[in-house]
Amino acid sequence: MLSRTAASLYWVGRYMERAENLARILEVGYRMSQMPDLEAGGTRNEWPSSAVAAACEDGLIEKHGEANLDTVLSYIALDPENPSSIHACLETARTNARAVRTAVTSEMWESLNDTWLEFNGQWRKSLKKDNLLSFLDWVKTRSTIFRGAMSGTMLRDEPYAFINVGTFIERTENTARILDVKFHVLLPQGESIGGSVDYYQWATVLRSVSALGSYHWVYRDAIKPWQVAELLILKKEMPRSLVYTLSQVSYYLNQIGDGHGRRYDSQRLAGKLHSELDFSKVDDIFQDGLHEYLDKFLVRNNKLGVAIAEDFHFYL
């Protein structure tokens, strides 16, 4: 397969997954910002934490000066000049798919094309504060439809593997970022760790990755930070946990490597990172602090993304 084709497929997977995860991050910010601010009155402004989690803080501050509901909507949802906006993700996913039109099925192409046309024709003009949650639900639904079309119609060959590598490495990064949102959201003065506000914030993090029900099913206990971290980092059964997503990155890289009759550096990196998680305990994670652990993890995951690009000459 040509490197250009592999790169386009890889980025179709990444951008569709990124659009969904941006929607999830904005949902966390919205729900947390609905909590009353007992000191200042009104509601709390938790949008800076969303900008940090979306890795858009610097660009947003430079362009708009501060993070609030209006500027986050403008920059993270709608700004075509922000390469990490939902707008840019949906448009770029469609552009990449069009470049490799014969490598994706008609159902996949139609789902991407319809998503872009609906966004450009409707949401781009009508998205407001009042319909933000409806828009975020729409983004998540469109991503699910794309994955369903891909799962139900695509051959399990090399193009399928490249899309999945892109999808799961993006999901790995975003699960870590969503989990790290809680570090940037401060408890109101007078509220204690383990109190009602702390509980609500952790529940919101779980809900944002559709894991609240899974948490109660697995632990049958009140929400506790170390158990949330264990579920989203170490539980193999959890489809958005770091250990699961990395197992999928490793699986599909191995499939590609076996097909080429060689072993790539990115395979070794993915295997090592997955194995370390697979044999870790939650106590190891909290030993140095959850935020510090996630910071280091994101750096290593980024190196894995760079290694994949170098192995398959994505920049040619």
Solvent accessible surface area in square Angstrom, and as a share of the most:
residue,aa,sasa,rsa
1,M,104,0.46
2,L,119,0.59
3,S,30,0.19
4,R,163,0.59
5,T,28,0.16
6,A,4,0.03
7,A,12,0.09
8,S,14,0.09
9,L,0,0.00
10,Y,3,0.01
11,W,71,0.25
12,V,0,0.00
13,G,1,0.01
14,R,20,0.07
15,Y,34,0.13
16,M,5,0.02
17,E,3,0.02
18,R,42,0.15
19,A,1,0.00
20,E,1,0.00
21,N,1,0.00
22,L,4,0.02
23,A,0,0.00
24,R,20,0.07
25,I,0,0.00
26,L,1,0.01
27,E,12,0.05
28,V,1,0.00
29,G,1,0.01
30,Y,46,0.17
31,R,73,0.27
32,M,2,0.01
33,S,6,0.04
34,Q,92,0.41
35,M,29,0.13
36,P,84,0.53
37,D,32,0.17
38,L,153,0.76
39,E,124,0.56
40,A,89,0.69
41,G,44,0.42
42,G,63,0.60
43,T,83,0.48
44,R,41,0.15
45,N,79,0.41
46,E,12,0.05
47,W,10,0.03
48,P,56,0.35
49,S,5,0.03
50,S,0,0.00
51,A,0,0.00
52,V,40,0.23
53,A,5,0.04
54,A,9,0.07
55,A,64,0.50
56,C,6,0.04
57,E,71,0.32
58,D,120,0.62
59,G,25,0.24
60,L,0,0.00
61,I,76,0.38
62,E,156,0.70
63,K,102,0.43
64,H,64,0.29
65,G,50,0.49
66,E,98,0.44
67,A,6,0.05
68,N,42,0.22
69,L,36,0.18
70,D,79,0.41
71,T,18,0.11
72,V,1,0.01
73,L,15,0.07
74,S,45,0.29
75,Y,24,0.09
76,I,0,0.00
77,A,0,0.00
78,L,40,0.20
79,D,12,0.06
80,P,73,0.46
81,E,138,0.62
82,N,7,0.03
83,P,95,0.60
84,S,27,0.17
85,S,0,0.00
86,I,0,0.00
87,H,3,0.02
88,A,9,0.07
89,C,0,0.00
90,L,5,0.02
91,E,68,0.30
92,T,43,0.25
93,A,0,0.00
94,R,43,0.16
95,T,63,0.37
96,N,27,0.14
97,A,0,0.00
98,R,130,0.48
99,A,77,0.60
100,V,12,0.07
101,R,89,0.33
102,T,142,0.83
103,A,28,0.22
104,V,9,0.05
105,T,31,0.18
106,S,53,0.34
107,E,83,0.37
108,M,0,0.00
109,W,33,0.12
110,E,94,0.42
111,S,8,0.05
112,L,4,0.02
113,N,31,0.16
114,D,72,0.38
115,T,3,0.01
116,W,20,0.07
117,L,96,0.48
118,E,62,0.28
119,F,0,0.00
120,N,48,0.25
121,G,48,0.46
122,Q,87,0.39
123,W,21,0.07
124,R,108,0.39
125,K,154,0.65
126,S,42,0.27
127,L,11,0.06
128,K,122,0.52
129,K,100,0.43
130,D,146,0.75
131,N,41,0.21
132,L,2,0.01
133,L,56,0.28
134,S,63,0.41
135,F,0,0.00
136,L,1,0.00
137,D,75,0.39
138,W,30,0.10
139,V,2,0.01
140,K,36,0.15
141,T,70,0.41
142,R,35,0.13
143,S,2,0.01
144,T,74,0.43
145,I,76,0.38
146,F,5,0.02
147,R,70,0.25
148,G,44,0.43
149,A,17,0.13
150,M,12,0.05
151,S,61,0.39
152,G,65,0.62
153,T,54,0.31
154,M,12,0.05
155,L,140,0.70
156,R,130,0.48
157,D,58,0.30
158,E,42,0.19
159,P,20,0.13
160,Y,20,0.08
161,A,1,0.00
162,F,4,0.02
163,I,0,0.00
164,N,10,0.05
165,V,0,0.00
166,G,0,0.00
167,T,9,0.05
168,F,21,0.09
169,I,1,0.01
170,E,2,0.01
171,R,18,0.07
172,T,0,0.00
173,E,35,0.15
174,N,7,0.03
175,T,1,0.01
176,A,0,0.00
177,R,53,0.20
178,I,0,0.00
179,L,1,0.00
180,D,11,0.06
181,V,1,0.01
182,K,20,0.09
183,F,110,0.46
184,H,61,0.27
185,V,4,0.02
186,L,132,0.66
187,L,45,0.22
188,P,28,0.17
189,Q,155,0.69
190,G,81,0.78
191,E,54,0.24
192,S,71,0.46
193,I,146,0.74
194,G,63,0.60
195,G,19,0.18
196,S,87,0.56
197,V,16,0.09
198,D,5,0.02
199,Y,95,0.36
200,Y,75,0.28
201,Q,1,0.01
202,W,18,0.06
203,A,7,0.06
204,T,1,0.01
205,V,0,0.00
206,L,0,0.00
207,R,97,0.36
208,S,2,0.01
209,V,2,0.01
210,S,78,0.50
211,A,0,0.00
212,L,39,0.19
213,G,54,0.52
214,S,42,0.27
215,Y,0,0.00
216,H,73,0.32
217,W,181,0.64
218,V,66,0.38
219,Y,41,0.16
220,R,173,0.63
221,D,52,0.27
222,A,57,0.44
223,I,14,0.07
224,K,66,0.28
225,P,27,0.17
226,W,128,0.45
227,Q,28,0.12
228,V,0,0.00
229,A,0,0.00
230,E,45,0.20
231,L,2,0.01
232,L,0,0.00
233,I,0,0.00
234,L,25,0.12
235,K,57,0.24
236,K,117,0.50
237,E,145,0.65
238,M,11,0.05
239,P,71,0.45
240,R,14,0.05
241,S,0,0.00
242,L,1,0.00
243,V,1,0.00
244,Y,65,0.25
245,T,0,0.00
246,L,0,0.00
247,S,28,0.18
248,Q,37,0.16
249,V,0,0.00
250,S,14,0.09
251,Y,118,0.45
252,Y,24,0.09
253,L,0,0.00
254,N,52,0.27
255,Q,65,0.29
256,I,3,0.02
257,G,0,0.00
258,D,106,0.55
259,G,65,0.63
260,H,80,0.36
261,G,69,0.66
262,R,142,0.52
263,R,141,0.51
264,Y,13,0.05
265,D,85,0.44
266,S,0,0.00
267,Q,6,0.03
268,R,128,0.47
269,L,74,0.37
270,A,0,0.00
271,G,24,0.23
272,K,119,0.50
273,L,8,0.04
274,H,41,0.18
275,S,52,0.33
276,E,71,0.32
277,L,6,0.03
278,D,45,0.23
279,F,172,0.72
280,S,34,0.22
281,K,127,0.54
282,V,23,0.13
283,D,100,0.52
284,D,72,0.38
285,I,1,0.00
286,F,75,0.31
287,Q,150,0.67
288,D,97,0.50
289,G,22,0.21
290,L,26,0.13
291,H,34,0.15
292,E,77,0.35
293,Y,50,0.19
294,L,0,0.00
295,D,64,0.33
296,K,126,0.53
297,F,8,0.03
298,L,22,0.11
299,V,84,0.48
300,R,93,0.34
301,N,3,0.01
302,N,95,0.49
303,K,123,0.52
304,L,1,0.01
305,G,12,0.12
306,V,66,0.38
307,A,11,0.08
308,I,0,0.00
309,A,6,0.05
310,E,109,0.49
311,D,26,0.13
312,F,12,0.05
313,H,102,0.45
314,F,19,0.08
315,Y,166,0.63
316,L,154,0.77
